[in-house]
Amino acid sequence: SEAGEARQSPGRAGAEPGAAGASRAGPYLSWYLALLGLAEHFRTSSPPKVRLCVHCLQAVLPRKPPARMEARTHLQLGSVLYHHTRNGDQARGHLEKAVSGIPQFEDVKFEAASLLSELYCQENSVDTAKPLLLCKAIQISQQTPYWHCRLLFQLAQLHTLEKDLVSACDLLGVGAEYARVVGSEYTRALFLLSKGMLLLMERKLQEVHPLLTLCGQIVENWQGNPIQKESLRVFFLVLQVTHYLDAGQVKSVKPCLKQLQQCIQTISTLHDDEILPSNPADLFHWLPKEHMCVLVYLVTVMHSMQAGYLEKAQKYTDKALMQLEKLKMLDCSPILSSFQVILLEHIIMCRLVTGHKATALQEISQVCQLCQQSPRLFSNHAAQLHTLLGLYCISVNCMDNAEAQFTTALRLTTHQELWAFIVTNLASVYIREGNRHQELYSLLERINPDHNFPVSSHCLRAAAFYIRGLFSFFQGRYNEAKRFLRETLKMSNAEDLNRLTACSLVLLGHIFYVLGNHRESNNMVVPAMQLASKIPDMSVQLWSSALLRDLNKACGNAMDAHEAAQMHQNFSQQLLQDHIEACSLPEHNLITWTDGPPPVQFQAQNGPTTSLASLL
């Protein structure tokens, strides 16, 4: 969460000493301000002249300035060294002096404690950052609303990074009550929305609903800076949209998603005049406008992917990635890399469905490279990365590797929805292998949509019915298969899950064809083909065209049979070409990676090593 970000530049070398500082500074003031101005000139040069900036600030200390000047100088030196160099030891030394030497100058002390805590966390000294710095600073900052709120946000974020969501929620609740007491409804809403986000992550839905209702009322009633108000509304709507998407309710989310898209358009037209609020507790913002815009693209891509509007997902992904590249040239915020990885994860799934395996594999490699740069990013996305590799392995018929990737992903995730998604795909691998009955029965028992399905996702439950229908079909239990597939169709039609609808229709068509009911088979396969073309889903198109060819042959429709055969041949050639290209890439070796961090390099191989029989 970036809710605790302050409206100020953390890396600045100079800060106004203020009237009180000026009166105490006396004769020191003129040379102090001159050195500060010179330091700031060097810091803001292009490129920044950090060494000269540091020399100017260091020149203040030998003159034995008053305590406040000395403390602030240590803070500024620590800040510049922390933000612009890799000299963590020197930065820590200056910040520790700023924290310990001046009990009476709260603003300096709190800012130094905040920065020092960040530095400790970077050095993996979280236990030092929490009790010794942030907790103590929070205790003594209650008379300073801005710093009290900022430190609460920071400690809550630290608990969140450690996956201690209960402690983080408790702190955000404390912050919301404090903001209410000091008359800041805006920051109260930020605390509550942040808490709602964590409750959604914990799947505490009974607590989420009343909290979001309260947040909605606060946001609508608050009258203040238009950009701040709209940013609160974006935060609120993003939570609502992701809640619906987590529940697999693709159709139900449309009104909220439309509101969110209208809201971000409104924000983009508003001019941020940076008028500082009169209440110091209001000096926060959730995300910059540009970050919010990328986030709205991201949730739109998530919706399009679930609904099966893959061309729309591609369009919004391209826009979001283009904007991300521009932002990353000026901004090294970790949240931008997280956005980029999540966008790539979704577009990779789109590529695999649309028959662009080689491109998907290169994008999986790109996710690996991003995760190599950030251990935290890899920790958060390792399970998704192995899941994507598992899906790629299925697409190139490497079933042993697919099983290994999904098994690795299951070991790495605690997220229930992702777990159910992986298990569903692993079950499809066992069905295709045909000789893994014991493992398959065990998996199907754990994702039984008729009894105690482990997650609330409508989409995943519909997918579980489809997998059971597929298994029953392969076992020749056609009536049972039809029952499961009709349940899938009912659920997927209710929420516009187009890809599941297409898969269920073509499988039903195949069942009716096997049973000799050609008319009913045609009634299933034709709409399946139309829907698959709209998505477009290459595998379903390949399957549908083969069925249409055989159906028309059986019915004596030679012309239609020839046309369907030609379509089938075209789809086969496209998939075969893409298959050969993907397996020839050096990145194809990723399918053997199941342990540790992503491999740094890939060795090229001479050609494909996988069977193409399943594609033809």
C-alpha positions as CSV (number, residue, x, y, z in Angstrom):
1,S,0.0,0.0,0.0
2,E,1.3,3.5,-0.9
3,A,-1.4,5.2,1.3
4,G,1.2,6.6,3.7
5,E,3.1,8.4,1.0
6,A,3.6,12.1,2.0
7,R,3.2,15.1,-0.3
8,Q,6.8,16.1,-0.2
9,S,10.1,15.2,-1.9
10,P,12.0,12.9,0.4
11,G,15.4,13.4,-1.3
12,R,15.7,17.1,-1.0
13,A,18.9,18.5,0.4
14,G,17.6,21.7,1.9
15,A,14.6,22.5,4.0
16,E,13.4,25.9,5.3
17,P,14.5,26.2,9.0
18,G,11.3,28.0,9.8
19,A,10.8,31.1,12.0
20,A,11.6,29.4,15.2
21,G,14.8,28.0,13.7
22,A,15.7,31.4,12.4
23,S,15.4,33.1,15.8
24,R,17.7,30.5,17.4
25,A,20.1,30.5,14.5
26,G,21.1,34.1,14.9
27,P,24.5,34.7,13.1
28,Y,24.6,31.2,11.7
29,L,21.6,31.8,9.5
30,S,23.2,33.5,6.5
31,W,26.0,31.0,5.9
32,Y,23.6,28.1,6.7
33,L,21.1,29.2,4.1
34,A,23.9,29.8,1.6
35,L,25.3,26.3,2.1
36,L,21.8,24.8,1.9
37,G,21.0,26.6,-1.3
38,L,24.3,25.5,-2.9
39,A,23.7,21.9,-1.8
40,E,20.2,22.0,-3.3
41,H,21.6,23.5,-6.6
42,F,24.1,20.5,-6.8
43,R,21.4,18.0,-5.9
44,T,18.9,19.2,-8.6
45,S,21.6,19.6,-11.3
46,S,21.2,17.3,-14.3
47,P,22.8,14.9,-13.7
48,P,22.8,15.4,-9.9
49,K,26.2,16.4,-8.4
50,V,25.7,14.3,-5.2
51,R,29.4,14.5,-4.0
52,L,29.4,18.3,-4.1
53,C,25.9,18.4,-2.4
54,V,27.2,16.2,0.4
55,H,30.4,18.4,0.8
56,C,28.2,21.5,1.2
57,L,26.1,19.9,3.9
58,Q,29.1,18.5,5.7
59,A,30.6,22.0,5.8
60,V,27.8,23.0,8.2
61,L,28.8,20.6,11.0
62,P,32.4,21.8,11.9
63,R,31.0,25.3,12.7
64,K,29.1,23.8,15.7
65,P,25.7,25.2,14.7
66,P,22.7,25.2,17.1
67,A,21.2,21.8,17.9
68,R,18.3,22.2,15.5
69,M,20.5,23.1,12.6
70,E,22.9,20.3,13.4
71,A,20.1,17.7,13.7
72,R,18.5,18.8,10.4
73,T,21.8,18.7,8.7
74,H,22.4,15.2,9.8
75,L,18.9,14.3,8.6
76,Q,19.6,16.0,5.2
77,L,22.9,14.2,4.8
78,G,21.3,10.9,5.7
79,S,18.5,11.5,3.3
80,V,20.8,12.4,0.4
81,L,23.2,9.5,1.0
82,Y,20.2,7.1,1.3
83,H,18.4,8.2,-1.8
84,H,21.3,9.0,-4.1
85,T,24.2,6.7,-3.1
86,R,24.9,3.2,-2.0
87,N,26.7,4.3,1.1
88,G,24.2,2.8,3.6
89,D,26.6,2.9,6.6
90,Q,27.2,6.7,6.4
91,A,23.5,7.3,5.8
92,R,22.6,5.2,8.8
93,G,25.2,7.0,11.0
94,H,23.8,10.5,10.2
95,L,20.2,9.4,10.6
96,E,20.9,7.7,14.0
97,K,22.5,11.0,15.1
98,A,19.4,12.9,14.0
99,V,17.1,10.5,15.9
100,S,19.1,10.3,19.2
101,G,20.5,13.7,19.7
102,I,17.5,16.0,19.7
103,P,14.5,14.8,21.8
104,Q,12.8,18.2,21.5
105,F,12.7,18.7,17.7
106,E,10.0,16.3,16.8
107,D,9.7,16.9,13.1
108,V,13.4,16.1,12.6
109,K,13.2,13.1,14.9
110,F,10.2,11.6,13.2
111,E,11.4,12.1,9.7
112,A,14.8,10.6,10.6
113,A,13.1,7.6,12.3
114,S,11.0,7.0,9.2
115,L,14.0,7.1,6.9
116,L,16.1,5.0,9.2
117,S,13.4,2.4,9.4
118,E,13.3,2.2,5.6
119,L,17.1,1.7,5.6
120,Y,16.9,-1.0,8.3
121,C,14.3,-2.8,6.2
122,Q,16.5,-2.7,3.1
123,E,19.3,-4.3,5.2
124,N,16.9,-7.0,6.4
125,S,16.9,-5.6,10.0
126,V,13.1,-5.5,10.3
127,D,13.2,-6.4,14.0
128,T,15.3,-3.2,14.6
129,A,13.0,-1.1,12.5
130,K,9.7,-2.1,14.2
131,P,10.1,-2.0,18.0
132,L,13.1,0.4,18.4
133,L,12.1,3.0,15.9
134,L,8.6,3.0,14.6
135,C,6.7,1.8,17.7
136,K,8.6,4.3,19.9
137,A,8.1,7.2,17.4
138,I,4.4,6.4,17.1
139,Q,4.1,6.5,20.9
140,I,5.5,10.0,21.2
141,S,4.0,11.5,18.0
142,Q,0.3,11.8,19.0
143,Q,0.5,15.6,19.2
144,T,1.9,15.8,15.7
145,P,-1.0,14.5,13.5
146,Y,0.9,14.3,10.2
147,W,3.8,12.3,11.6
148,H,1.6,10.1,13.8
149,C,-0.5,9.1,10.7
150,R,2.5,8.6,8.5
151,L,4.4,6.4,11.0
152,L,1.2,4.3,11.5
153,F,0.9,3.8,7.7
154,Q,4.6,2.9,7.5
155,L,4.4,0.3,10.3
156,A,1.3,-1.2,8.9
157,Q,3.0,-1.5,5.5
158,L,6.0,-3.2,7.2
159,H,3.6,-5.7,8.9
160,T,2.0,-6.3,5.5
161,L,5.3,-7.0,3.8
162,E,5.9,-9.6,6.5
163,K,2.5,-11.1,5.8
164,D,1.3,-10.2,9.4
165,L,-2.0,-8.9,8.1
166,V,-3.8,-9.1,11.5
167,S,-1.3,-6.6,13.1
168,A,-1.4,-4.4,10.0
169,C,-5.3,-4.3,10.1
170,D,-5.2,-3.4,13.8
171,L,-2.8,-0.5,13.2
172,L,-4.9,0.8,10.3
173,G,-8.0,0.7,12.6
174,V,-6.1,2.7,15.2
175,G,-5.1,5.2,12.5
176,A,-8.7,5.5,11.3
177,E,-9.9,6.3,14.8
178,Y,-7.1,8.8,15.4
179,A,-7.8,10.5,12.0
180,R,-11.5,10.8,13.0
181,V,-10.5,12.4,16.4
182,V,-8.3,15.0,14.8
183,G,-11.0,15.8,12.2
184,S,-9.5,14.3,9.1
185,E,-12.2,12.4,7.3
186,Y,-10.0,12.1,4.2
187,T,-7.2,10.3,6.0
188,R,-9.7,8.3,7.9
189,A,-11.0,7.0,4.6
190,L,-7.4,6.2,3.5
191,F,-6.9,4.1,6.6
192,L,-10.2,2.3,6.3
193,L,-9.7,1.6,2.5
194,S,-6.2,0.3,3.3
195,K,-7.7,-2.0,6.0
196,G,-10.4,-3.1,3.5
197,M,-7.7,-4.1,1.0
198,L,-6.0,-6.2,3.6
199,L,-9.3,-7.8,4.7
200,L,-9.9,-8.8,1.1
201,M,-6.5,-10.3,0.9
202,E,-7.3,-12.4,4.0
203,R,-10.8,-13.3,2.6
204,K,-12.6,-11.9,5.6
205,L,-15.6,-11.0,3.5
206,Q,-18.0,-10.6,6.5
207,E,-15.8,-7.8,7.8
208,V,-15.2,-6.3,4.3
209,H,-18.8,-5.6,3.3
210,P,-19.7,-3.3,6.2
211,L,-16.3,-1.6,6.0
212,L,-16.7,-0.8,2.3
213,T,-20.2,0.4,2.9
214,L,-18.9,2.9,5.5
215,C,-16.0,3.9,3.2
216,G,-18.5,4.6,0.4
217,Q,-20.4,6.9,2.7
218,I,-17.3,8.8,3.9
219,V,-16.0,9.2,0.3
220,E,-19.3,10.6,-1.0
221,N,-19.8,12.9,2.0
222,W,-16.3,14.4,2.1
223,Q,-16.0,17.8,0.5
224,G,-12.4,18.7,-0.2
225,N,-9.7,18.8,-2.9
226,P,-11.4,17.4,-6.1
227,I,-8.3,15.2,-7.0
228,Q,-8.1,13.8,-3.4
229,K,-11.8,13.0,-3.5
230,E,-11.6,11.3,-6.9
231,S,-8.5,9.4,-5.8
232,L,-10.5,8.1,-2.8
233,R,-13.3,7.1,-5.2
234,V,-10.7,5.2,-7.4
235,F,-9.3,3.4,-4.4
236,F,-12.9,2.4,-3.3
237,L,-13.9,1.3,-6.8
238,V,-10.7,-0.7,-7.3
239,L,-11.4,-2.7,-4.2
240,Q,-15.0,-3.3,-5.3
241,V,-13.9,-4.4,-8.8
242,T,-11.1,-6.7,-7.6
243,H,-13.5,-8.2,-5.0
244,Y,-16.0,-9.1,-7.9
245,L,-13.1,-10.5,-10.1
246,D,-11.8,-12.6,-7.2
247,A,-15.3,-14.0,-6.9
248,G,-15.3,-14.8,-10.7
249,Q,-18.3,-12.5,-11.2
250,V,-17.4,-11.0,-14.5
251,K,-20.8,-9.8,-15.5
252,S,-21.8,-8.4,-12.1
253,V,-18.7,-6.2,-12.0
254,K,-19.4,-4.3,-15.2
255,P,-21.3,-1.3,-13.5
256,C,-18.4,-0.8,-11.0
257,L,-15.8,-1.1,-13.7
258,K,-17.5,1.5,-15.8
259,Q,-17.7,3.8,-12.9
260,L,-14.0,3.3,-12.3
261,Q,-13.1,4.0,-15.9
262,Q,-15.2,7.2,-15.8
263,C,-13.6,8.2,-12.5
264,I,-10.0,8.0,-13.9
265,Q,-11.1,10.0,-16.9
266,T,-12.3,12.7,-14.5
267,I,-9.0,12.7,-12.6
268,S,-7.0,13.1,-15.8
269,T,-8.9,16.4,-16.6
270,L,-8.3,17.9,-13.1
271,H,-5.4,20.2,-12.5
272,D,-3.5,19.4,-9.3
273,D,-2.7,22.9,-7.9
274,E,-0.9,21.5,-4.9
275,I,-2.8,23.7,-2.4
276,L,-1.8,22.3,1.0
277,P,-4.7,21.3,3.2
278,S,-5.3,23.2,6.4
279,N,-5.4,20.0,8.5
280,P,-1.8,18.5,8.6
281,A,-3.4,15.0,8.9
282,D,-4.7,15.4,5.3
283,L,-1.1,15.6,3.9
284,F,-1.3,12.2,2.2
285,H,-2.2,10.8,-1.1
286,W,-2.9,7.2,-2.2
287,L,-1.2,7.0,-5.6
288,P,0.0,9.5,-8.2
289,K,-2.5,10.1,-11.0
290,E,-0.3,8.3,-13.5
291,H,0.0,5.2,-11.3
292,M,-3.8,5.2,-10.8
293,C,-4.2,5.3,-14.6
294,V,-2.0,2.1,-15.0
295,L,-4.0,0.4,-12.2
296,V,-7.3,1.0,-13.9
297,Y,-5.8,-0.4,-17.2
298,L,-4.7,-3.4,-15.1
299,V,-8.1,-4.2,-13.6
300,T,-9.6,-3.8,-17.0
301,V,-7.2,-6.3,-18.4
302,M,-8.1,-8.7,-15.6
303,H,-11.8,-8.3,-16.4
304,S,-11.2,-8.8,-20.2
305,M,-9.1,-11.9,-19.6
306,Q,-11.7,-13.6,-17.3
307,A,-14.5,-12.7,-19.7
308,G,-12.7,-14.0,-22.7
309,Y,-12.4,-10.6,-24.5
310,L,-8.8,-11.3,-25.4
311,E,-8.3,-8.6,-28.1
312,K,-9.6,-6.0,-25.6
313,A,-7.1,-7.4,-23.0
314,Q,-4.3,-7.1,-25.5
315,K,-5.3,-3.5,-26.4
316,Y,-5.3,-2.3,-22.7
317,T,-2.1,-4.2,-21.9
318,D,-0.3,-2.4,-24.7
319,K,-1.5,0.9,-23.4
320,A,-0.6,0.1,-19.8
321,L,2.9,-1.2,-20.7
322,M,3.6,1.8,-22.8
323,Q,2.7,4.1,-20.0
324,L,4.7,2.0,-17.5
325,E,7.8,2.3,-19.7
326,K,7.5,6.1,-19.6
327,L,7.0,6.2,-15.9
328,K,9.9,3.8,-15.1
329,M,12.3,6.2,-16.9
330,L,11.5,8.8,-14.2
331,D,10.3,6.8,-11.2
332,C,11.8,3.7,-9.6
333,S,8.8,3.0,-7.4
334,P,8.6,-0.8,-6.7
335,I,4.8,-0.7,-7.4
336,L,5.5,-0.1,-11.1
337,S,7.4,-3.3,-11.4
338,S,4.5,-5.1,-9.6
339,F,2.0,-3.6,-12.1
340,Q,4.2,-4.7,-15.0
341,V,4.5,-8.3,-13.7
342,I,0.8,-8.6,-13.2
343,L,0.0,-7.2,-16.6
344,L,2.5,-9.7,-18.2
345,E,1.0,-12.6,-16.3
346,H,-2.4,-11.9,-17.8
347,I,-1.2,-11.2,-21.3
348,I,0.9,-14.4,-21.3
349,M,-2.3,-16.4,-20.6
350,C,-4.0,-14.5,-23.5
351,R,-1.1,-15.5,-25.8
352,L,-1.3,-19.2,-24.9
353,V,-5.1,-19.2,-25.7
354,T,-4.7,-17.3,-29.0
355,G,-1.9,-19.6,-30.2
356,H,1.1,-17.3,-29.7
357,K,3.3,-19.6,-27.6
358,A,6.6,-18.3,-28.7
359,T,5.7,-14.7,-27.7
360,A,4.2,-16.0,-24.4
361,L,7.5,-17.8,-23.6
362,Q,9.5,-14.6,-24.3
363,E,7.2,-12.7,-21.9
364,I,7.6,-15.4,-19.3
365,S,11.3,-14.9,-19.6
366,Q,10.7,-11.1,-19.2
367,V,8.8,-11.8,-15.9
368,C,11.8,-13.9,-14.8
369,Q,14.2,-11.0,-15.5
370,L,12.0,-8.6,-13.5
371,C,11.9,-11.0,-10.6
372,Q,15.7,-11.4,-10.7
373,Q,16.0,-7.7,-9.9
374,S,13.8,-7.9,-6.8
375,P,13.7,-10.8,-4.3
376,R,10.4,-9.5,-2.9
377,L,8.8,-9.5,-6.3
378,F,10.0,-13.0,-6.9
379,S,8.7,-14.1,-3.5
380,N,5.3,-12.6,-4.3
381,H,5.1,-14.0,-7.9
382,A,7.1,-17.3,-7.9
383,A,3.9,-19.5,-7.7
384,Q,2.3,-17.5,-10.6
385,L,5.5,-17.9,-12.6
386,H,5.6,-21.7,-12.3
387,T,1.9,-21.8,-13.0
388,L,2.4,-19.9,-16.3
389,L,5.2,-22.3,-17.2
390,G,2.9,-25.2,-16.4
391,L,0.3,-23.7,-18.8
392,Y,3.0,-23.3,-21.5
393,C,4.1,-26.9,-21.0
394,I,0.5,-28.1,-21.6
395,S,0.3,-26.0,-24.8
396,V,3.5,-27.7,-26.2
397,N,2.4,-31.2,-24.9
398,C,5.2,-31.5,-22.3
399,M,3.0,-33.1,-19.7
400,D,5.7,-34.3,-17.3
401,N,7.1,-30.8,-17.2
402,A,3.6,-29.4,-16.7
403,E,3.1,-31.6,-13.7
404,A,6.4,-30.6,-12.2
405,Q,5.7,-26.9,-12.7
406,F,2.2,-27.1,-11.2
407,T,3.5,-29.2,-8.3
408,T,6.2,-26.5,-7.6
409,A,3.5,-23.8,-7.8
410,L,1.3,-25.6,-5.3
411,R,4.3,-25.8,-2.9
412,L,4.9,-22.0,-3.2
413,T,1.4,-20.7,-2.8
414,T,-0.9,-20.1,0.2
415,H,-3.5,-18.2,-2.0
416,Q,-6.7,-20.3,-2.1
417,E,-7.9,-19.1,-5.5
418,L,-4.5,-19.6,-7.1
419,W,-4.3,-23.1,-5.5
420,A,-7.7,-24.0,-6.9
421,F,-6.7,-22.7,-10.4
422,I,-3.5,-24.8,-10.3
423,V,-5.2,-27.9,-9.1
424,T,-7.8,-27.6,-11.9
425,N,-5.1,-27.4,-14.5
426,L,-3.1,-30.2,-12.9
427,A,-6.2,-32.4,-13.1
428,S,-6.4,-31.7,-16.9
429,V,-2.8,-32.9,-17.2
430,Y,-3.7,-36.2,-15.4
431,I,-6.8,-36.6,-17.6
432,R,-4.7,-36.2,-20.8
433,E,-2.0,-38.6,-19.6
434,G,-4.7,-41.2,-19.0
435,N,-2.8,-43.4,-16.5
436,R,-2.9,-41.3,-13.3
437,H,-6.3,-42.3,-11.9
438,Q,-5.3,-42.4,-8.3
439,E,-3.8,-38.9,-8.3
440,L,-6.7,-37.6,-10.4
441,Y,-9.4,-39.0,-8.0
442,S,-7.5,-37.4,-5.1
443,L,-7.4,-34.0,-6.9
444,L,-11.1,-34.1,-8.0
445,E,-12.1,-34.8,-4.5
446,R,-10.4,-31.6,-3.3
447,I,-12.2,-29.5,-6.0
448,N,-15.6,-31.0,-5.9
449,P,-18.0,-28.3,-7.1
450,D,-21.0,-30.2,-5.7
451,H,-19.7,-30.4,-2.1
452,N,-17.7,-27.8,-0.1
453,F,-15.8,-26.2,-3.0
454,P,-12.8,-24.6,-1.3
455,V,-13.1,-21.0,-2.8
456,S,-15.9,-18.6,-3.4
457,S,-15.0,-18.0,-7.1
458,H,-17.9,-18.5,-9.4
459,C,-15.5,-18.8,-12.4
460,L,-13.3,-21.5,-10.7
461,R,-16.4,-23.5,-9.6
462,A,-17.7,-23.5,-13.2
463,A,-14.2,-24.6,-14.3
464,A,-14.3,-27.5,-11.8
465,F,-17.6,-28.7,-13.3
466,Y,-16.0,-28.6,-16.8
467,I,-13.0,-30.7,-15.6
468,R,-15.4,-33.3,-14.1
469,G,-17.3,-33.3,-17.4
470,L,-14.0,-33.8,-19.3
471,F,-13.0,-36.7,-17.1
472,S,-16.4,-38.3,-17.4
473,F,-16.2,-37.9,-21.2
474,F,-12.8,-39.7,-21.4
475,Q,-14.2,-42.5,-19.2
476,G,-17.2,-42.9,-21.6
477,R,-19.8,-41.9,-18.9
478,Y,-21.6,-39.5,-21.3
479,N,-24.8,-38.8,-19.3
480,E,-22.7,-37.8,-16.3
481,A,-20.4,-35.7,-18.6
482,K,-23.5,-33.9,-20.0
483,R,-24.8,-33.1,-16.5
484,F,-21.5,-31.5,-15.5
485,L,-21.1,-29.6,-18.7
486,R,-24.7,-28.2,-18.6
487,E,-23.9,-26.9,-15.1
488,T,-20.8,-25.3,-16.5
489,L,-22.8,-23.7,-19.3
490,K,-25.4,-22.4,-16.8
491,M,-22.8,-20.8,-14.6
492,S,-20.6,-19.4,-17.4
493,N,-23.7,-17.9,-19.2
494,A,-24.8,-16.3,-16.0
495,E,-21.5,-14.3,-15.7
496,D,-20.4,-14.1,-19.4
497,L,-17.5,-16.5,-19.1
498,N,-17.0,-16.8,-22.8
499,R,-14.1,-19.2,-23.0
500,L,-15.7,-21.7,-20.6
501,T,-18.9,-21.5,-22.6
502,A,-17.0,-22.2,-25.8
503,C,-15.1,-25.2,-24.3
504,S,-18.3,-26.6,-22.8
505,L,-20.2,-26.3,-26.1
506,V,-17.6,-28.0,-28.2
507,L,-17.2,-30.9,-25.6
508,L,-21.0,-31.3,-25.6
509,G,-20.9,-31.3,-29.4
510,H,-18.3,-34.1,-29.3
511,I,-20.4,-36.2,-26.9
512,F,-23.5,-35.9,-29.1
513,Y,-21.3,-36.8,-32.1
514,V,-20.0,-39.9,-30.4
515,L,-23.6,-40.8,-29.4
516,G,-24.7,-40.4,-33.1
517,N,-26.9,-37.4,-32.5
518,H,-25.5,-35.3,-35.3
519,R,-28.2,-32.6,-35.3
520,E,-27.7,-31.8,-31.6
521,S,-23.9,-32.0,-32.1
522,N,-24.1,-29.4,-34.8
523,N,-26.3,-27.2,-32.6
524,M,-23.4,-27.2,-30.1
525,V,-20.4,-27.0,-32.3
526,V,-21.5,-24.1,-34.6
527,P,-22.0,-21.6,-31.7
528,A,-18.8,-22.9,-30.1
529,M,-16.9,-22.1,-33.3
530,Q,-18.4,-18.7,-33.5
531,L,-17.6,-17.9,-29.9
532,A,-14.0,-19.3,-30.2
533,S,-13.5,-17.1,-33.3
534,K,-14.6,-14.1,-31.4
535,I,-12.2,-14.7,-28.5
536,P,-10.1,-15.9,-30.5
537,D,-9.3,-19.3,-28.9
538,M,-7.1,-21.4,-31.3
539,S,-7.4,-24.7,-29.5
540,V,-11.2,-24.6,-29.5
541,Q,-11.2,-23.5,-33.1
542,L,-9.0,-26.4,-34.0
543,W,-11.3,-28.8,-32.1
544,S,-14.5,-27.3,-33.5
545,S,-13.2,-27.4,-37.1
546,A,-12.3,-31.1,-36.8
547,L,-15.7,-31.9,-35.4
548,L,-17.5,-29.9,-38.1
549,R,-15.4,-31.7,-40.8
550,D,-16.4,-35.1,-39.3
551,L,-20.1,-34.1,-38.8
552,N,-20.5,-32.8,-42.4
553,K,-18.8,-36.0,-43.7
554,A,-21.2,-38.1,-41.7
555,C,-24.2,-36.1,-43.0
556,G,-23.0,-36.2,-46.6
557,N,-22.4,-32.5,-46.9
558,A,-19.2,-32.7,-49.0
559,M,-18.8,-28.9,-49.6
560,D,-19.2,-28.0,-45.9
561,A,-16.9,-30.9,-45.0
562,H,-14.2,-29.6,-47.4
563,E,-14.5,-26.1,-46.0
564,A,-14.2,-27.3,-42.4
565,A,-11.3,-29.5,-43.3
566,Q,-9.5,-26.5,-44.9
567,M,-10.1,-24.5,-41.7
568,H,-8.8,-27.3,-39.6
569,Q,-5.7,-27.5,-41.8
570,N,-5.0,-23.8,-41.5
571,F,-5.4,-23.8,-37.7
572,S,-3.1,-26.9,-37.5
573,Q,-0.4,-25.2,-39.6
574,Q,-0.5,-22.0,-37.5
575,L,-0.3,-24.0,-34.3
576,L,2.5,-26.3,-35.6
577,Q,4.6,-23.3,-36.8
578,D,4.2,-21.6,-33.5
579,H,5.0,-24.8,-31.6
580,I,8.3,-25.3,-33.5
581,E,9.2,-21.7,-33.0
582,A,8.5,-21.8,-29.3
583,C,10.4,-25.1,-28.7
584,S,13.4,-23.7,-30.7
585,L,13.8,-20.7,-28.4
586,P,16.6,-20.9,-25.7
587,E,13.9,-19.8,-23.2
588,H,12.2,-23.2,-23.7
589,N,14.7,-24.6,-21.2
590,L,12.8,-22.8,-18.5
591,I,10.4,-25.7,-18.5
592,T,13.0,-27.7,-16.5
593,W,13.4,-25.0,-13.8
594,T,11.5,-26.1,-10.6
595,D,13.7,-24.8,-7.7
596,G,15.4,-21.6,-6.5
597,P,15.5,-18.2,-8.2
598,P,14.9,-17.9,-12.0
599,P,17.9,-19.0,-14.1
600,V,20.0,-16.1,-15.3
601,Q,20.9,-17.4,-18.8
602,F,19.4,-19.8,-21.3
603,Q,21.3,-22.2,-23.5
604,A,20.0,-22.5,-27.1
605,Q,19.0,-25.9,-28.2
606,N,19.0,-27.4,-31.7
607,G,15.3,-27.8,-32.1
608,P,12.0,-29.0,-30.7
609,T,12.1,-32.0,-28.4
610,T,8.4,-32.4,-27.8
611,S,5.7,-34.5,-29.5
612,L,3.5,-32.7,-32.1
613,A,1.0,-35.5,-32.4
614,S,-1.6,-33.9,-30.1
615,L,-1.8,-30.9,-32.4
616,L,-2.5,-32.7,-35.7
